[in-house]
């Protein structure tokens, strides 16, 4: 269970919610519906933030968050379930790769353990480069699909 201050909700959870829903649109090839996008993004941010408070092991948090991500993408955004599953898994993989590189870099730069870096407020700042990496991948994907008229 993570013990995150409320500021983490605004600095990390909400941007991560927006990025997660943008990823579903980009990877599944759907055009963004702004109203659904905003509702789904806030819903995802709130849900994932609350899941992090559950007294369960870290890997389980990811699975629950992934399931919530798929449900929100398919129900609120009306993206077909197979595309929602594929896109959500691809998003989580991109996020994991980004966080892997970020944590490796942070542990070597600050000479701290990964556990110390991932505690509380440090988690917010340590995770920002991974969100930026995922944003570049997601935005690049959406832009390229839009450029070649591959959006549904």
DATASUL-V320034 format. One record per residue. N is the residue number from 1. OMEGA is omega in degrees with one decimal (NA if undefined). Layout:
n = (N & N)
omega = (OMEGA & OMEGA)
//
This chain:
n = (1 & 2 & 3 & 4 & 5 & 6 & 7 & 8 & 9 & 10 & 11 & 12 & 13 & 14 & 15 & 16 & 17 & 18 & 19 & 20 & 21 & 22 & 23 & 24 & 25 & 26 & 27 & 28 & 29 & 30 & 31 & 32 & 33 & 34 & 35 & 36 & 37 & 38 & 39 & 40 & 41 & 42 & 43 & 44 & 45 & 46 & 47 & 48 & 49 & 50 & 51 & 52 & 53 & 54 & 55 & 56 & 57 & 58 & 59 & 60 & 61 & 62 & 63 & 64 & 65 & 66 & 67 & 68 & 69 & 70 & 71 & 72 & 73 & 74 & 75 & 76 & 77 & 78 & 79 & 80 & 81 & 82 & 83 & 84 & 85 & 86 & 87 & 88 & 89 & 90 & 91 & 92 & 93 & 94 & 95 & 96 & 97 & 98 & 99 & 100 & 101 & 102 & 103 & 104 & 105 & 106 & 107 & 108 & 109 & 110 & 111 & 112 & 113 & 114 & 115 & 116 & 117 & 118 & 119 & 120 & 121 & 122 & 123 & 124 & 125 & 126 & 127 & 128 & 129 & 130 & 131 & 132 & 133 & 134 & 135 & 136 & 137 & 138 & 139 & 140 & 141 & 142 & 143 & 144 & 145 & 146 & 147 & 148 & 149 & 150 & 151 & 152)
omega = (175.9 & 174.4 & -176.3 & 175.1 & -177.7 & 179.4 & 177.5 & 177.8 & -176.8 & -176.2 & -176.0 & -171.5 & -178.9 & 176.2 & 177.8 & 176.0 & 178.6 & 179.8 & 179.9 & 179.2 & 175.1 & 178.9 & 179.4 & 177.5 & -176.6 & -175.4 & 179.6 & 176.7 & 177.8 & 172.9 & -178.2 & 169.7 & -170.7 & -177.8 & 179.0 & 179.9 & -178.4 & 179.8 & -179.0 & -178.8 & 177.9 & 178.4 & 179.5 & 179.4 & -180.0 & -177.3 & -178.6 & 177.4 & -179.7 & 178.6 & -179.5 & 178.4 & 179.8 & -178.8 & -179.8 & -178.2 & -173.8 & -179.3 & 179.7 & 176.0 & -177.2 & 179.9 & 179.3 & 178.8 & 177.8 & 177.7 & 177.6 & 179.4 & 179.8 & -179.1 & 179.8 & -179.4 & -177.2 & -176.4 & -175.8 & -176.4 & 179.0 & 174.1 & -175.2 & -169.9 & -179.8 & 177.0 & 177.9 & 179.5 & -179.6 & -178.0 & 179.9 & 177.7 & 178.3 & 176.9 & -179.4 & 177.6 & 178.2 & 178.8 & 179.1 & 178.0 & 178.2 & 180.0 & 176.4 & 179.3 & -179.3 & -179.4 & 177.2 & -179.8 & -178.5 & 179.7 & 179.7 & -179.9 & -174.4 & 178.4 & 179.3 & 176.0 & 178.5 & 179.7 & 179.6 & -178.9 & -176.5 & 179.3 & 169.7 & -174.7 & 177.7 & 179.5 & -177.8 & -177.7 & -179.9 & -177.7 & -176.5 & 178.0 & 179.1 & 176.4 & 178.1 & 177.0 & -179.5 & 177.1 & 179.0 & 178.8 & -176.7 & -179.3 & 177.1 & 178.6 & -179.1 & -179.2 & -179.2 & 178.9 & 178.7 & -178.2 & -178.5 & 177.0 & 179.2 & -179.6 & 179.5 & NA)
//
